[in-house]
Amino acid sequence: MKKLYVKALSGISAAVLAMCSFSGVPLHAADTTEAPAEVAISFDFEGEGIAIAADKNGNVPELTELTGTPGSSVELPKVQLEKSGYTFQGWTYDDVRGYKPGEVMQFPDADITMKAVFMCDDYKESHTLTYLVEETDIAVDRSQLPRKFYAPEGKFISLSLFSIDRDGYCHVGWDVGDRYFLGEQCIIMHDEDIVVRPHWMQMRKLIYTVGDADRIVGATYMEYENYETMFTNLQSNTRFSRRGFKLTGWLCDYDGQIYPCDYYYTMPKADVTMTPVWEPINYKLLFNPMSGSSADIMRVPGTTDTTITIPECTVAKEGYTFKGWEFEGKLYQPGEKYLVEGTTPGLGYTFTGKWAKAEENETTTAAVTTAPVTASVTADATSNDCIVLGDANLDSELNLADSVRIMQAVTAPDKYALSDEETAAADVDGGGVTNKDALIIQKFLLGLIESLTDA
């Protein structure tokens, strides 16, 4: 039983965090509300004395509506507005978060209207924005905090990029009431003082475990650390391996939901354990009587943890008596019940016929042919008594060369004719040697199918 522990990187750039926030509020992947295909951002600058300023060439630009898909990025127009006695600051849709002309933002999940924000040039009163750290476990010199900021109503204040270290946490921005902002995002000053506090993200464990599942091959446990409310990709379907089963998803103990492999998951404010969702494999069990013809190979369907009946041998071999079917060193008789418990991932089932010479009562046993890349051969490779399925060049290995050998034989049969033994090995699907057999071998080598008989 193997265990693996992994710790995520602790540094998070402002650029990455910006992708997770619209106006300081995280966009959660778990939100299943269906967003519209397209949303609009419109601009409201109606008012006495407000006009669009001419550009450096003396032309007055247009200020038109923006459209796009929710979550996609857009650059706000670099258009400046004019109003006598006021300075144009930028735009807001909620009177809290300010957006400067030319700033990049994300389209929300509904239409919004951006309103122009102006600061009076002849202001009479200022208010303060103060940075405050109240946590007692932080070793920080309070004198090094960003200075108190004085500003009039309507002023855009760009919050500091100052970062504070704290064990087990990441400082990602600043809390203002129930909102949080990233560094360099703007807050609008109103007619009251503002206090901002560090916004912390705590490290949380994301644990992967196979639980009480049996027949596990390799690792059984994996642990990551991620920051809460941040996105992370769940593990792929190859993270754990189980004989006879495919990993099709992850069951989350935090919310009871099943998530697809590689899902873009949002870490909650708690440790999370993911366990695999297993699906039994549908096999085609091969019964190769070793007659020298691939057409005699029988394919019996069987699903993991179900029982099949061992078939009768339908061919005769001159001078020999059929003794049974051999798999993994054990002999099975026709009519017996066999429990399909699953093979090592990547391998399939091949039962080979065992024969005894009628006169001398000597036995000949064929090699088991389930190895996907290197076949174990116990007899002369040119003998009909030892055929590795897919091994078209009879070199006792299953690789790309076998696929090439098949395509050569199909394309130029006169020049690259297959012997009887090569034909028996090359006919993977039992329908005669075609380019399809070459394609099946390629898919198997790439891991796209579980075994040669799955195609």
SEVEX-431866 format. One line per field, with one value per residue (C-alpha): residue number from 1; residue in three letters; x, y, z. Coordinates in nm, 4 decimals. Layout:
N
num: (NUM|...)
residu: (Ala|...)
c1: (X|...)
c2: (Y|...)
c3: (Z|...)
REM end
This chain:
455
num: (1|2|3|4|5|6|7|8|9|10|11|12|13|14|15|16|17|18|19|20|21|22|23|24|25|26|27|28|29|30|31|32|33|34|35|36|37|38|39|40|41|42|43|44|45|46|47|48|49|50|51|52|53|54|55|56|57|58|59|60|61|62|63|64|65|66|67|68|69|70|71|72|73|74|75|76|77|78|79|80|81|82|83|84|85|86|87|88|89|90|91|92|93|94|95|96|97|98|99|100|101|102|103|104|105|106|107|108|109|110|111|112|113|114|115|116|117|118|119|120|121|122|123|124|125|126|127|128|129|130|131|132|133|134|135|136|137|138|139|140|141|142|143|144|145|146|147|148|149|150|151|152|153|154|155|156|157|158|159|160|161|162|163|164|165|166|167|168|169|170|171|172|173|174|175|176|177|178|179|180|181|182|183|184|185|186|187|188|189|190|191|192|193|194|195|196|197|198|199|200|201|202|203|204|205|206|207|208|209|210|211|212|213|214|215|216|217|218|219|220|221|222|223|224|225|226|227|228|229|230|231|232|233|234|235|236|237|238|239|240|241|242|243|244|245|246|247|248|249|250|251|252|253|254|255|256|257|258|259|260|261|262|263|264|265|266|267|268|269|270|271|272|273|274|275|276|277|278|279|280|281|282|283|284|285|286|287|288|289|290|291|292|293|294|295|296|297|298|299|300|301|302|303|304|305|306|307|308|309|310|311|312|313|314|315|316|317|318|319|320|321|322|323|324|325|326|327|328|329|330|331|332|333|334|335|336|337|338|339|340|341|342|343|344|345|346|347|348|349|350|351|352|353|354|355|356|357|358|359|360|361|362|363|364|365|366|367|368|369|370|371|372|373|374|375|376|377|378|379|380|381|382|383|384|385|386|387|388|389|390|391|392|393|394|395|396|397|398|399|400|401|402|403|404|405|406|407|408|409|410|411|412|413|414|415|416|417|418|419|420|421|422|423|424|425|426|427|428|429|430|431|432|433|434|435|436|437|438|439|440|441|442|443|444|445|446|447|448|449|450|451|452|453|454|455)
residu: (Met|Lys|Lys|Leu|Tyr|Val|Lys|Ala|Leu|Ser|Gly|Ile|Ser|Ala|Ala|Val|Leu|Ala|Met|Cys|Ser|Phe|Ser|Gly|Val|Pro|Leu|His|Ala|Ala|Asp|Thr|Thr|Glu|Ala|Pro|Ala|Glu|Val|Ala|Ile|Ser|Phe|Asp|Phe|Glu|Gly|Glu|Gly|Ile|Ala|Ile|Ala|Ala|Asp|Lys|Asn|Gly|Asn|Val|Pro|Glu|Leu|Thr|Glu|Leu|Thr|Gly|Thr|Pro|Gly|Ser|Ser|Val|Glu|Leu|Pro|Lys|Val|Gln|Leu|Glu|Lys|Ser|Gly|Tyr|Thr|Phe|Gln|Gly|Trp|Thr|Tyr|Asp|Asp|Val|Arg|Gly|Tyr|Lys|Pro|Gly|Glu|Val|Met|Gln|Phe|Pro|Asp|Ala|Asp|Ile|Thr|Met|Lys|Ala|Val|Phe|Met|Cys|Asp|Asp|Tyr|Lys|Glu|Ser|His|Thr|Leu|Thr|Tyr|Leu|Val|Glu|Glu|Thr|Asp|Ile|Ala|Val|Asp|Arg|Ser|Gln|Leu|Pro|Arg|Lys|Phe|Tyr|Ala|Pro|Glu|Gly|Lys|Phe|Ile|Ser|Leu|Ser|Leu|Phe|Ser|Ile|Asp|Arg|Asp|Gly|Tyr|Cys|His|Val|Gly|Trp|Asp|Val|Gly|Asp|Arg|Tyr|Phe|Leu|Gly|Glu|Gln|Cys|Ile|Ile|Met|His|Asp|Glu|Asp|Ile|Val|Val|Arg|Pro|His|Trp|Met|Gln|Met|Arg|Lys|Leu|Ile|Tyr|Thr|Val|Gly|Asp|Ala|Asp|Arg|Ile|Val|Gly|Ala|Thr|Tyr|Met|Glu|Tyr|Glu|Asn|Tyr|Glu|Thr|Met|Phe|Thr|Asn|Leu|Gln|Ser|Asn|Thr|Arg|Phe|Ser|Arg|Arg|Gly|Phe|Lys|Leu|Thr|Gly|Trp|Leu|Cys|Asp|Tyr|Asp|Gly|Gln|Ile|Tyr|Pro|Cys|Asp|Tyr|Tyr|Tyr|Thr|Met|Pro|Lys|Ala|Asp|Val|Thr|Met|Thr|Pro|Val|Trp|Glu|Pro|Ile|Asn|Tyr|Lys|Leu|Leu|Phe|Asn|Pro|Met|Ser|Gly|Ser|Ser|Ala|Asp|Ile|Met|Arg|Val|Pro|Gly|Thr|Thr|Asp|Thr|Thr|Ile|Thr|Ile|Pro|Glu|Cys|Thr|Val|Ala|Lys|Glu|Gly|Tyr|Thr|Phe|Lys|Gly|Trp|Glu|Phe|Glu|Gly|Lys|Leu|Tyr|Gln|Pro|Gly|Glu|Lys|Tyr|Leu|Val|Glu|Gly|Thr|Thr|Pro|Gly|Leu|Gly|Tyr|Thr|Phe|Thr|Gly|Lys|Trp|Ala|Lys|Ala|Glu|Glu|Asn|Glu|Thr|Thr|Thr|Ala|Ala|Val|Thr|Thr|Ala|Pro|Val|Thr|Ala|Ser|Val|Thr|Ala|Asp|Ala|Thr|Ser|Asn|Asp|Cys|Ile|Val|Leu|Gly|Asp|Ala|Asn|Leu|Asp|Ser|Glu|Leu|Asn|Leu|Ala|Asp|Ser|Val|Arg|Ile|Met|Gln|Ala|Val|Thr|Ala|Pro|Asp|Lys|Tyr|Ala|Leu|Ser|Asp|Glu|Glu|Thr|Ala|Ala|Ala|Asp|Val|Asp|Gly|Gly|Gly|Val|Thr|Asn|Lys|Asp|Ala|Leu|Ile|Ile|Gln|Lys|Phe|Leu|Leu|Gly|Leu|Ile|Glu|Ser|Leu|Thr|Asp|Ala)
c1: (0.0000|0.1598|0.0959|0.1910|0.1798|0.1995|0.2044|0.0866|0.2936|0.2249|0.2763|-0.0218|0.0216|-0.2202|-0.2757|-0.3972|-0.6188|-0.7668|-0.9016|-1.1032|-1.2720|-1.5276|-1.5603|-1.3912|-1.6397|-1.5121|-1.6817|-1.7527|-1.7395|-1.9962|-2.2643|-2.4977|-2.7165|-2.7344|-2.5756|-2.6994|-2.5068|-2.4283|-2.4445|-2.4009|-2.2137|-2.3708|-2.2537|-2.4638|-2.3087|-2.6212|-2.6156|-2.5895|-2.2579|-2.1162|-1.9510|-1.7050|-1.3583|-1.1888|-0.8854|-0.5364|-0.6361|-0.9356|-1.1887|-1.4722|-1.4873|-1.8078|-1.8955|-2.0859|-2.2255|-1.9956|-2.1178|-1.9574|-1.9959|-2.0068|-1.6591|-1.4736|-1.2440|-1.2934|-1.1034|-1.3138|-1.3032|-1.0230|-1.2749|-1.2499|-1.5471|-1.5549|-1.7606|-1.6870|-1.5476|-1.5071|-1.2468|-1.3614|-1.2526|-1.4031|-1.6993|-1.8942|-2.1947|-2.2464|-2.1141|-1.8392|-1.5894|-1.4363|-1.3094|-1.0669|-1.0862|-0.8880|-0.9049|-0.9671|-1.2674|-1.4764|-1.8263|-2.0687|-2.3488|-2.6146|-2.6427|-2.5044|-2.4927|-2.1729|-2.2275|-1.9750|-1.8024|-1.6709|-1.4741|-1.5416|-1.2303|-1.3330|-1.3961|-1.4289|-1.3953|-1.1772|-1.2288|-0.9753|-0.8935|-0.7039|-0.5250|-0.5801|-0.4341|-0.6110|-0.4757|-0.2428|-0.0464|0.1153|0.4700|0.4387|0.5664|0.2493|0.4561|0.5280|0.1615|0.0389|-0.0177|-0.3584|-0.5084|-0.7087|-0.9488|-1.2683|-1.5962|-1.5871|-1.2109|-1.0910|-0.8411|-0.6171|-0.5645|-0.2106|-0.0157|0.1474|0.1614|0.1653|0.3069|0.1016|0.1610|-0.0930|-0.2514|-0.2078|-0.2716|-0.4592|-0.6135|-0.8200|-1.1605|-1.3963|-1.7039|-1.8296|-1.6395|-1.2783|-1.0530|-0.7243|-0.4233|-0.4495|-0.8252|-1.0075|-1.2595|-1.4753|-1.4490|-1.7861|-1.8786|-1.7435|-1.4149|-1.3153|-1.1244|-0.9665|-0.8334|-0.6235|-0.8168|-0.6751|-0.7060|-0.6264|-0.4515|-0.6901|-0.6217|-0.7507|-0.7215|-0.7602|-0.8052|-0.9337|-1.1133|-1.1962|-1.1794|-1.0001|-0.7720|-0.5863|-0.2652|-0.0117|-0.0880|-0.3867|-0.3593|-0.2637|-0.2775|-0.2518|-0.2742|-0.4720|-0.6016|-0.9699|-1.2009|-0.9331|-0.9777|-0.7890|-0.8201|-0.9297|-0.7128|-0.7475|-0.8856|-0.5330|-0.4639|-0.5575|-0.5589|-0.7879|-0.8025|-1.1218|-1.2488|-1.2340|-1.2170|-1.4996|-1.5293|-1.4754|-1.7190|-1.6734|-1.7329|-1.7869|-2.1060|-2.1870|-2.1565|-1.9847|-1.7436|-1.5917|-1.2205|-1.0145|-1.3050|-1.2270|-1.3067|-1.3382|-1.1829|-1.4288|-1.3289|-1.2701|-1.0582|-1.2028|-1.1688|-1.2316|-1.2893|-1.3049|-1.6246|-1.5516|-1.7181|-1.6696|-1.4967|-1.6754|-1.4242|-1.4108|-1.2468|-1.0479|-1.0405|-0.7652|-0.7635|-0.4190|-0.5418|-0.3257|-0.6264|-0.7428|-1.0934|-1.1173|-1.0589|-1.3792|-1.4724|-1.6946|-1.8304|-1.7883|-1.8095|-1.6005|-1.7496|-1.9863|-1.9655|-1.9272|-1.9418|-1.6190|-1.7029|-1.6537|-1.3580|-1.5109|-1.2077|-1.0109|-0.6363|-0.5118|-0.3082|-0.4021|-0.6682|-0.8077|-0.7370|-0.8900|-0.8338|-0.5339|-0.5169|-0.2548|-0.1253|-0.4630|-0.6578|-1.0342|-1.2796|-1.5693|-1.8889|-1.7130|-1.8181|-1.5529|-1.5684|-1.4361|-1.2423|-1.0643|-0.7086|-0.4272|-0.5170|-0.4079|-0.4305|-0.7059|-0.8065|-0.6648|-0.7327|-0.5203|-0.6044|-0.4011|-0.3542|-0.2065|-0.0591|-0.2927|-0.0145|0.2443|0.0143|0.2586|0.1237|0.1826|0.0887|0.0650|0.1982|-0.0475|-0.0820|-0.2126|0.0994|0.0373|0.3936|0.6273|0.4866|0.6250|0.6977|0.7733|0.7941|0.9364|0.7684|0.7111|0.5091|0.1315|0.1422|0.2550|0.0784|0.0753|-0.2326|-0.1246|0.2401|0.2341|0.6124|0.6453|0.9195|0.7396|0.6706|0.3648|0.4706|0.4294|0.6318|0.3440|0.1023|0.3447|0.3842|0.0068|-0.0258|0.2571|0.0845|-0.2504|-0.0963|0.1463|0.0468|0.2710|0.5794|0.4935|0.2868|0.2095|0.2786|0.0016|0.1434|0.1764|-0.1790|-0.3153|-0.1398|-0.2251|-0.5999|-0.6828|-1.0582|-1.1215|-1.2448|-0.9389|-0.6233|-0.7083|-0.5903|-0.8428|-0.6175|-0.3271|-0.5456|-0.6555|-0.2912|-0.2118|-0.5076|-0.4008|-0.0410|-0.1687|-0.3890|-0.7130|-0.8589|-0.8189|-0.7145|-0.6903|-1.0311|-1.2129|-1.2292)
c2: (0.0000|0.3261|0.6776|1.0053|1.3524|1.6665|2.0305|2.2985|2.6089|2.8834|3.1822|3.3213|3.6121|3.9026|3.8231|3.4723|3.5955|3.8596|3.5834|3.4529|3.7814|4.0161|4.3340|4.1619|3.8730|3.5218|3.3431|2.9940|2.6975|2.5161|2.7692|2.5758|2.8743|2.8814|3.2010|3.3700|3.3129|3.6842|3.9823|4.3558|4.6347|4.9730|5.3220|5.5924|5.9403|6.1472|6.4656|6.8402|6.9564|6.6063|6.5454|6.3062|6.4625|6.4859|6.2650|6.3954|6.4330|6.6467|6.3744|6.2899|5.9092|5.7121|5.5295|5.2177|4.9149|4.6150|4.2551|3.9224|3.5885|3.5730|3.5343|3.6520|3.9541|4.2944|4.6229|4.9206|5.2119|5.4611|5.7368|6.0387|6.2473|6.6170|6.8152|7.1699|7.1836|6.8060|6.5409|6.2201|5.9155|5.6242|5.3885|5.1858|4.9568|4.9239|5.2512|5.0549|4.9204|5.1687|5.0874|5.3194|5.3843|5.1144|4.8712|4.5037|4.3419|4.0303|4.0199|3.9401|3.6848|3.9516|4.2857|4.5823|4.9581|5.1452|5.4934|5.7741|5.8853|6.2421|6.4065|6.7712|6.9827|7.2338|6.9847|7.1036|6.7784|6.4655|6.1226|5.8552|5.5046|5.3146|4.9781|4.7766|4.4407|4.2926|3.9345|3.8718|3.5846|3.8032|3.9297|4.2525|4.5990|4.8069|5.1068|4.9336|4.9147|5.1393|5.4896|5.6349|5.7858|6.1114|6.1671|6.3542|6.1965|6.0422|5.9783|5.6393|5.4870|5.2090|4.9605|4.8659|4.5639|4.5378|4.1707|4.0345|3.6926|3.4617|3.0922|2.8691|3.1571|3.3608|3.7359|3.7957|4.1399|4.3573|4.3194|4.6160|4.5132|4.1953|4.2601|4.1937|4.3640|4.2690|4.4975|4.7848|4.7458|5.0718|5.1513|5.4662|5.7082|5.8186|6.0652|5.8421|5.6904|5.3452|5.0701|4.7873|4.4653|4.1825|3.9157|3.5747|3.2449|2.9433|2.6305|2.3352|1.9672|1.7997|1.4267|1.1455|0.7948|0.4648|0.3964|0.0293|-0.0682|-0.3971|-0.5026|-0.1694|-0.1572|0.1052|0.4178|0.4289|0.7792|1.1259|1.4607|1.8180|2.1564|2.4335|2.7731|2.7896|2.9501|2.8988|2.6773|2.3529|2.0724|1.7406|1.4401|1.2460|0.8939|0.7512|0.8670|0.5295|0.1883|-0.1031|-0.4445|-0.4850|-0.1296|0.2117|0.5341|0.7537|1.0343|1.1569|1.1409|1.4453|1.3993|1.7737|1.8087|1.4514|1.5440|1.3378|1.5412|1.4412|1.3718|1.6850|1.9040|2.2712|2.2524|2.5363|2.4562|2.5160|2.6482|2.2954|1.9895|1.7668|1.3947|1.2553|0.8840|0.7206|0.6256|0.2882|0.1336|-0.2397|-0.3217|-0.5134|-0.7702|-0.9986|-1.3141|-1.4884|-1.8659|-1.9619|-2.3345|-2.2932|-2.4388|-2.2059|-2.0051|-1.6855|-1.7591|-2.0339|-1.7942|-1.7540|-1.4284|-1.4532|-1.1300|-1.0921|-0.8032|-0.7655|-0.9552|-1.1560|-1.5285|-1.6860|-2.0461|-2.1880|-2.2757|-2.6020|-2.6334|-2.6301|-2.7503|-3.0722|-3.1110|-3.4161|-3.6440|-3.4583|-3.4739|-3.1499|-3.1299|-2.7908|-2.4157|-2.2700|-1.9219|-1.7949|-2.1465|-2.3021|-2.5445|-2.4958|-2.7436|-2.6620|-2.6061|-2.4761|-2.1444|-1.8724|-1.5494|-1.2512|-1.0634|-0.8313|-0.8235|-0.5790|-0.2497|-0.2659|-0.6440|-0.8706|-1.2349|-1.5033|-1.8700|-2.1062|-2.4611|-2.7413|-3.0576|-3.4021|-3.6195|-3.9081|-4.1671|-4.0545|-3.8677|-3.5752|-3.2284|-2.9065|-2.5869|-2.2514|-1.9372|-1.6978|-1.4050|-1.1266|-0.9116|-0.5811|-0.4873|-0.7799|-1.1302|-1.4243|-1.6953|-2.0488|-2.2143|-2.1565|-1.8420|-2.0051|-2.2895|-2.2966|-2.3910|-2.0410|-1.7406|-1.4008|-1.2083|-0.8971|-1.0071|-0.9925|-1.0144|-1.2994|-1.1303|-1.2044|-0.8349|-0.6228|-0.2838|-0.0416|-0.2664|-0.5167|-0.2489|-0.1562|-0.5225|-0.5573|-0.2433|-0.3621|-0.6959|-0.5300|-0.2720|-0.5020|-0.8647|-1.0015|-0.8396|-0.8660|-1.1846|-1.3172|-1.6761|-1.8822|-1.8146|-1.4417|-1.4315|-1.5991|-1.3441|-1.0395|-1.1075|-0.9260|-0.8827|-1.2212|-1.0748|-1.1377|-0.9281|-0.5663|-0.2172|-0.2273|-0.4761|-0.2316|0.0488|-0.1648|-0.2313|0.1403|0.2287|-0.0321|0.0916|0.4493|0.3352|0.4261|0.0771|-0.1640|-0.4644|-0.5755|-0.7377|-0.4211|-0.2726)
c3: (0.0000|-0.1101|0.0178|-0.1430|0.0125|-0.1999|-0.0862|-0.3283|-0.3997|-0.1496|-0.3794|-0.5663|-0.8030|-0.8198|-1.1876|-1.1065|-0.8260|-1.0530|-1.2756|-0.9804|-0.8899|-1.0353|-0.8299|-0.5387|-0.5156|-0.6114|-0.8971|-0.7670|-1.0042|-0.7889|-0.8833|-1.1104|-1.2087|-1.5858|-1.7140|-2.0320|-2.3528|-2.3835|-2.1492|-2.1961|-2.0210|-2.0930|-1.9864|-1.8225|-1.8380|-1.8677|-1.6654|-1.6882|-1.8278|-1.8914|-2.2276|-2.3876|-2.4085|-2.7461|-2.8037|-2.8855|-3.2503|-3.1639|-3.2406|-3.0009|-2.9586|-2.9206|-2.6014|-2.7035|-2.5262|-2.4745|-2.5167|-2.4364|-2.2619|-1.8802|-1.7324|-2.0403|-2.0158|-2.1710|-2.1666|-2.0707|-2.3161|-2.2578|-2.3090|-2.0755|-1.9644|-1.8868|-1.6354|-1.5277|-1.1728|-1.1496|-1.2322|-1.3987|-1.1946|-1.3868|-1.3668|-1.1122|-1.1261|-0.7482|-0.5985|-0.4184|-0.6682|-0.9111|-1.2604|-1.4358|-1.8137|-1.9950|-1.7001|-1.7785|-1.6130|-1.6539|-1.7950|-1.5107|-1.5413|-1.6036|-1.7830|-1.5866|-1.6301|-1.5467|-1.4052|-1.4321|-1.1096|-1.0634|-0.7812|-0.7010|-0.7552|-0.4887|-0.2098|0.1484|0.3433|0.3314|0.4796|0.5729|0.4571|0.7257|0.7014|1.0191|1.1308|1.4333|1.4361|1.7313|1.5763|1.3108|1.3565|1.1615|1.2375|1.2340|1.1357|0.8046|0.7105|0.4268|0.5490|0.6261|0.3112|0.3007|0.0135|-0.0751|-0.1729|-0.5185|-0.5184|-0.6474|-0.4033|-0.5341|-0.2514|-0.1537|-0.2801|0.0641|0.1726|0.5278|0.6205|0.8413|0.9055|0.7314|0.5407|0.2277|0.2248|-0.1008|-0.0576|0.1734|0.3375|0.3346|0.5262|0.3606|0.0375|-0.0458|-0.2955|-0.4527|-0.4455|-0.6957|-0.7281|-0.6589|-0.3884|-0.4080|-0.1168|0.0197|0.2958|0.5736|0.6877|0.5623|0.7462|0.5446|0.6949|0.5464|0.3574|0.4420|0.2631|0.4778|0.3551|0.3337|0.2676|-0.0474|0.0209|-0.2323|-0.0925|-0.2297|0.0981|0.1534|-0.2159|-0.2859|-0.5750|-0.5749|-0.7774|-0.6615|-0.4567|-0.2206|-0.0734|-0.1917|-0.0142|-0.1447|0.0214|-0.1470|-0.0465|0.0385|-0.2213|-0.4908|-0.7944|-0.8513|-1.1049|-0.9591|-1.0380|-1.3630|-1.4054|-1.3838|-1.0271|-0.8762|-1.0380|-0.9526|-1.1114|-1.3096|-1.2724|-1.4383|-1.2364|-1.3653|-1.1089|-0.7523|-0.4603|-0.2342|0.1393|0.1889|-0.0155|-0.1209|-0.4891|-0.7601|-0.9729|-1.3085|-1.3306|-1.4090|-1.2859|-1.2083|-0.8354|-0.5827|-0.2450|0.0410|0.3816|0.5077|0.4404|0.1674|0.0971|-0.2503|-0.3110|-0.6555|-0.8295|-0.9856|-1.2880|-1.3630|-1.6915|-1.9644|-2.0898|-2.3891|-2.2586|-2.5308|-2.5570|-2.8013|-2.8822|-3.0480|-3.3739|-3.5794|-3.7044|-3.5385|-3.6661|-3.4025|-3.1131|-2.9094|-2.7414|-2.4352|-2.2771|-1.9044|-1.6581|-1.3435|-1.0469|-1.2653|-1.3515|-1.6952|-1.8098|-1.9554|-2.3194|-2.5018|-2.7384|-3.0880|-3.2842|-3.3064|-3.3315|-3.5148|-3.2906|-2.9726|-2.7036|-2.5590|-2.1836|-2.0920|-2.0878|-1.9076|-1.7550|-1.5092|-1.4493|-1.3684|-1.5859|-1.6362|-1.7884|-2.0231|-1.8276|-1.5162|-1.3668|-1.3655|-1.1614|-1.3578|-1.0888|-1.3306|-1.4538|-1.3945|-1.5700|-1.9336|-1.9530|-2.0754|-2.0486|-2.2777|-2.1980|-2.4057|-2.5037|-2.3468|-2.5498|-2.4827|-2.7552|-2.8124|-2.8534|-2.5981|-2.3578|-2.3649|-2.3071|-2.4892|-2.3121|-2.4871|-2.3290|-2.1699|-2.4048|-2.1861|-2.1545|-2.3377|-2.4286|-2.3611|-2.4077|-2.2169|-2.4740|-2.3672|-2.7070|-3.0544|-3.1883|-3.5258|-3.3764|-3.3916|-3.0235|-2.9209|-3.0716|-2.8962|-3.0072|-3.2005|-3.2326|-3.6136|-3.6557|-3.4019|-3.1990|-2.8681|-2.8100|-2.8792|-3.0116|-3.3016|-3.5293|-3.5259|-3.6452|-3.9259|-4.0229|-4.0607|-4.2731|-4.4975|-4.5486|-4.6273|-4.8648|-5.0494|-4.9821|-5.2572|-5.1094|-4.7401|-4.7225|-4.3744|-4.2772|-4.1199|-3.7722|-3.8408|-3.9771|-3.6641|-3.4433|-3.6590|-3.6783|-3.3544|-3.4052|-3.5652|-3.8912|-4.1049|-4.1227|-4.2096|-4.1227|-3.8400|-3.6589|-3.6905|-3.5518|-3.2540|-3.1643|-3.1840|-2.9604|-2.7073|-2.6980|-2.6437|-2.3541|-2.5335|-2.4806|-2.1909|-2.4012|-2.7627|-2.7360|-2.6291|-2.9793)
REM end
